[in-house]
Amino acid sequence: MNPEVSRPEEIPAIILLISTSIVRPFVPGNFVWGLAIVQLVLLIRAIPRHDWNTVHLAILLCSLTLFSLIPGTRRWPWTFLIPVLLYWALLQSFRPLRLTATWLRTGHPTLPIWIVAGTVALGSAVSLLLWFKLARPDVKWQAGLIPPWSPGRLVLLGLGFALFNAAVEEMIWRGVIFDALQRTGLPTAPVVLMQAVSFGVVHLHGFPSGSLGILLASAYGAILGLLRAQTRGLLVPFATHAVTDSSIFGILVYLAHD
């Protein structure tokens, strides 16, 4: 097995899988099943061919698509958590998947990279606050998730939310998706761009939301992708993402108690 580089025949399948993830939020509900079928066919086709890079990507993306169709799992955290747990269970259950999983790396961050990451985290917090003040989005249902707890318990809850959400999203986008694209041999720029757009579009109904939210999240995903490429691991983008999610939680706490 050679998990480092995709065979040439795999590359179109990987690109098609990423493309289905990008268009999925804009496809009417009844047609999303068609995307799921395409992803499932690519998965079934890849297994006997031992196209393991495609298999990793298809398992995760097909799970994300299917669970986005089930009413009880459409909202956070289930829409991401259940597919990630399913992928992880399959990873631990099948030796070929374990041997070809190369995305789970901490990387080699340096002090200048950490300074850049801190600057990015601060800039993203300011950008989110400006977006909230200027766009005035309707995020009542998100603020409604914040329980009326004491400040100390809310701090612990916010920390848990930030670490959890950052871990799940980084595993998906800077982990499996980035790794699959990188192993196609594409230059860094298109790899970073494609995973960033895939990350951005899922924020159509997230925080930030709407067209501007997609743009902001895609730009943020591109920066995290560059940090992932520069450090060759997930530690720096995860830490940066966790700080940003802490800012989101702070804004929602403010709304919940306003």
Buried (B, 14 or more C-beta within 10 A) or exposed (E): EEBEEBBEEBBEBBBBBBBBBBEBBEBEEEEBEEBBEBBBEBBEBBBEEBBBBBBBBBBBBBBBBBBBBEEEBEEBEBBBBBBBEBBEEBBEEEEEBEEBBBBEBEBEBEEEBBEBBEEBBEEBBEBBBEBBEEBEBEBEEBBEEBEEEEEEEBBEBBBEBBBBBBBBBBBBBBBBBBBBBBBBEBEBEEBBBBBBBBBBBBBBBBBBBBEBBBEBBBBBBBBBBBBBBBBEBBBBBBBBBBBBBBBBBBBBBEBBEE
